[in-house]
Every structure is written in structure tokens, then in C-alpha cells.
Amino acid sequence: MDFANYANSVHHTIKFTLDYSTTHINFLDTMVYKNPSNVLCVRLYTKPTDTHAYLRFDSAHPPHCKVNGPYSQALRIKRNNTNISDQELDLSRLKGHYQNRGYPENIIGRNLDKATKKDRQDCLAPTLSDKSKGKNNIFLITTYNPCNPPIQNAVRHNWHVLESSVSAKAFKEAPILGHRKNKTLKDTLVTAKTCFPPTNPGIFYGRTMHVTVGECREVVNINIK
């Protein structure tokens, strides 16, 4: 306590908090606590300021990004809880968070059930990746749009036809489809560009901001000497 009080008195704009307990301690996203039998247990810990602002289901993202979200979060709960009671409580809270983000009940339930059926020891085991896998893969990158047709399904379904052509013989496997982010409303209204080298020696034009609203366009130069 004396050290915390001294640290908070050094500067009026820098303040520290001190959390201590004789029964539990927080580390990253885990809480280690002592149960009534004096046995150390672990459970999931989230900060009080965590808003659980998961990806909304109606957002313009690929479906697998939204479907896999509840599953990955449920795996995290499975991994960070030693007691079944803590796990069930955290899963119930997770279900409510995803319901608030507009996720259908069947998607939440299916992914939570899939995660709970996994063995906790398998979740804790490190994943060994094959470094040689994927070295010869070709990636097909497109700008994502919810109105786009299922390109990946079309390529896989017709790959036996494509690989028979002379130009496709260089590909040992079908290309892997990837997505780049489309422009958001913010990207359309405001863009930032760095000007280098500076046009005037001694003055660095760090950022040029173009703001477009309707038919109006304004250019703002931020000069850093």
C-alpha cells in the first residue's frame, strides 16, 4: 500500500491501481483462486470494462468469421475453467452476449455444444502445424461483398474441369480463397495519405487528409516541423 501511494504521488496525471486478495489472483484472462478445500482452481477472467462487443451477425463479413466466433470463445471458456460449474456459468453469459449481437439461437447452441464436447486436455495441448503444408498453394484474393457468388464452392466443384487445361497444370492444388476488407463508410468519407519526401525542406508534411461529403471536397494538410 505504501508503494502504491508513493507511485500515485509522483505525477498528478499518472495513477496506478492495486488489487490484492488472500483468496485469488488475476493473470491475463485467467483467475487462480482457492476453493473451500484449499485447492487451487482456474477460471476465466474478464476485466470489468470489457463490453463483449463481438462481431455483429448482420455485419458485412464472410459467414465463417461470424459462425466460428461463438465456437472459439466457447473453447476459451473450456480451456480456462477447471470446474464444470464455472464453465456452465461462463457459457450461459457468453450465450447472452452473442444473443445481444443478433446471433440466431441455433448457431449459438450448435457451436457451444461442439466446444463443450471436446476434452479439456485436448484444448490445452499445443497445436502442431505442418510447416511443409501449404507451400505450393495458390491464393485467390478478392474484395469481400455479401452479394458476391460463392466463388470458392464454384472453384472446388469445377476444379476437375479447370485442372485439365494446359494453363492450370502448374497448380498442384485448387487455389485457396481469401478476402480483403471492402471500403467502409469511414474509408469513403475520410482518407489519409503520407507525403514523402517533403516538398519544402525543413517541414515534414506528415499527413494529408482528404474529406469528401457529397459534392464538397476539402484537403487539410497537417504540418509537423
C-alpha positions in Angstrom: 0.0 0.0 0.0 2.8 2.4 0.8 4.5 1.8 -2.5 1.2 2.3 -4.4 0.6 5.6 -2.5 4.1 6.7 -3.4 3.7 5.8 -7.1 0.4 7.8 -7.3 2.1 10.8 -5.7 4.9 11.1 -8.3 2.8 12.7 -11.0 -0.7 14.1 -10.9 -1.7 12.6 -14.3 -0.3 9.1 -13.8 -2.3 6.9 -11.4 -1.9 3.2 -10.5 -4.4 0.8 -9.1 -3.5 -2.0 -6.6 -5.6 -5.2 -6.5 -4.8 -7.8 -3.9 -6.5 -10.7 -2.2 -5.8 -13.7 0.0 -8.1 -16.0 -2.0 -7.5 -15.3 -5.7 -5.2 -13.5 -8.2 -5.8 -12.4 -11.8 -3.4 -13.1 -14.6 -4.2 -12.2 -18.2 -7.6 -13.8 -18.9 -7.4 -16.3 -16.0 -8.2 -16.1 -12.3 -6.5 -18.5 -10.0 -8.4 -19.0 -6.8 -8.5 -21.2 -3.7 -11.7 -23.2 -3.2 -13.1 -24.2 0.2 -11.0 -27.3 0.2 -7.8 -25.2 -0.2 -7.3 -26.5 -3.7 -6.1 -24.0 -6.4 -8.5 -23.7 -9.4 -8.6 -21.7 -12.5 -11.5 -19.9 -14.2 -12.0 -17.4 -17.0 -11.3 -13.7 -16.0 -12.6 -10.7 -17.9 -12.0 -7.1 -17.0 -14.9 -5.1 -15.6 -14.6 -2.7 -18.5 -15.0 -5.5 -21.1 -18.1 -4.7 -23.2 -18.1 -8.0 -25.0 -18.5 -6.2 -28.4 -18.3 -9.3 -30.5 -18.8 -9.1 -34.3 -22.4 -8.4 -35.1 -24.2 -11.1 -37.1 -25.6 -8.6 -39.6 -22.1 -7.1 -40.4 -20.6 -7.4 -43.8 -18.1 -10.2 -43.0 -17.6 -13.7 -44.5 -20.0 -16.2 -42.9 -17.2 -18.3 -41.4 -15.9 -15.3 -39.4 -19.3 -15.0 -37.7 -20.1 -18.7 -37.3 -16.7 -19.5 -35.8 -16.8 -16.7 -33.3 -19.0 -18.4 -30.7 -17.1 -21.6 -31.1 -13.7 -20.0 -30.4 -15.0 -18.1 -27.4 -16.5 -21.3 -26.0 -13.2 -23.1 -26.5 -11.6 -20.4 -24.5 -14.1 -20.9 -21.7 -13.5 -24.7 -21.8 -9.7 -24.2 -21.6 -9.7 -21.6 -18.8 -12.1 -23.3 -16.4 -11.2 -26.3 -14.2 -14.7 -26.6 -12.6 -17.8 -27.5 -14.5 -19.9 -25.1 -12.5 -17.7 -22.1 -13.6 -17.7 -23.3 -17.2 -21.5 -23.6 -17.3 -21.9 -20.1 -15.8 -19.5 -18.5 -18.3 -21.1 -20.3 -21.2 -24.5 -19.0 -20.2 -23.1 -15.5 -20.1 -21.5 -16.0 -23.5 -24.8 -17.1 -24.9 -26.4 -13.9 -23.7 -23.6 -11.7 -25.2 -24.0 -13.3 -28.6 -27.8 -13.0 -28.5 -27.3 -9.3 -27.9 -25.2 -9.2 -31.1 -28.0 -10.6 -33.2 -26.8 -14.2 -33.5 -29.5 -16.9 -34.2 -30.2 -19.4 -31.4 -29.3 -22.4 -33.4 -25.8 -21.1 -34.4 -25.0 -20.2 -30.8 -26.3 -23.5 -29.4 -24.6 -25.7 -32.1 -21.2 -24.1 -31.5 -21.4 -24.1 -27.7 -22.3 -27.8 -27.8 -19.5 -28.6 -30.1 -17.0 -26.9 -27.8 -18.3 -28.5 -24.6 -17.9 -32.0 -26.1 -14.2 -31.5 -26.6 -11.9 -32.8 -23.9 -10.2 -30.1 -21.9 -6.8 -31.7 -22.1 -7.0 -31.6 -25.9 -7.8 -27.9 -25.7 -4.8 -27.3 -23.5 -2.4 -29.3 -25.8 -0.4 -27.2 -28.3 -1.4 -27.4 -31.9 1.4 -28.8 -34.1 1.3 -27.4 -37.6 2.9 -28.9 -40.6 5.3 -26.3 -42.0 5.6 -28.0 -45.3 1.8 -27.9 -45.8 0.6 -25.0 -48.0 4.0 -24.1 -49.5 2.7 -24.7 -53.0 -0.8 -23.3 -52.5 -2.1 -20.5 -54.8 -4.2 -17.9 -53.1 -7.2 -16.2 -54.8 -7.8 -12.9 -53.1 -11.0 -10.9 -53.7 -12.7 -7.9 -52.1 -15.5 -9.3 -50.0 -19.0 -8.3 -50.7 -22.1 -10.2 -49.3 -23.6 -10.1 -52.8 -20.7 -12.0 -54.4 -21.5 -15.5 -55.6 -19.9 -18.5 -53.7 -16.6 -18.4 -55.7 -14.8 -20.9 -53.5 -17.6 -23.5 -53.9 -17.6 -22.9 -57.7 -13.9 -23.4 -58.0 -13.9 -26.6 -55.9 -16.9 -28.0 -57.8 -15.4 -27.4 -61.2 -11.7 -27.9 -60.4 -11.6 -31.3 -62.2 -12.5 -29.3 -65.3 -10.1 -26.4 -64.7 -7.1 -28.6 -64.0 -7.5 -30.4 -67.3 -6.5 -27.2 -69.1 -2.9 -26.5 -70.0 -2.6 -23.3 -68.1 -3.9 -24.9 -64.8 -1.4 -27.8 -64.9 1.1 -25.6 -62.9 -1.3 -25.7 -60.0 -1.0 -28.8 -57.9 -4.0 -28.0 -55.8 -7.0 -25.8 -56.1 -6.4 -22.2 -55.0 -7.4 -21.0 -51.5 -9.9 -18.2 -51.5 -9.1 -15.2 -49.3 -10.8 -11.9 -48.8 -9.6 -8.3 -48.4 -11.7 -5.8 -46.5 -14.1 -3.7 -48.5 -14.2 0.1 -48.0 -16.3 1.2 -45.1 -18.3 4.5 -44.8 -15.3 6.0 -42.8 -12.9 5.0 -45.6 -15.1 6.7 -48.2 -15.5 9.9 -46.2 -12.0 10.3 -44.8 -8.7 9.1 -46.3 -5.2 9.7 -45.0 -2.1 9.8 -47.2 1.5 10.4 -46.2 3.5 12.8 -48.3 7.2 11.8 -48.6 9.7 13.3 -49.4 8.6 16.7 -48.1 8.1 19.3 -50.8 9.6 22.1 -48.6 12.9 21.3 -46.8 12.7 21.7 -43.0 8.9 21.0 -43.0 7.6 17.4 -42.9 4.1 17.1 -44.3 3.2 14.1 -42.1 -0.4 13.6 -43.3 -2.7 14.9 -45.9 -6.4 14.4 -45.1 -9.0 14.4 -47.8 -12.5 14.9 -46.6 -15.4 14.3 -49.1 -19.0 14.8 -48.2 -21.4 14.8 -51.1 -20.1 17.2 -53.7 -17.8 19.1 -51.3 -14.1 18.2 -51.0 -11.6 19.7 -48.7 -7.9 19.0 -48.3 -6.3 19.5 -44.9 -2.5 19.5 -44.5 -1.1 18.7 -41.1 2.4 20.1 -41.0 4.9 18.8 -38.4 8.1 20.7 -38.1 
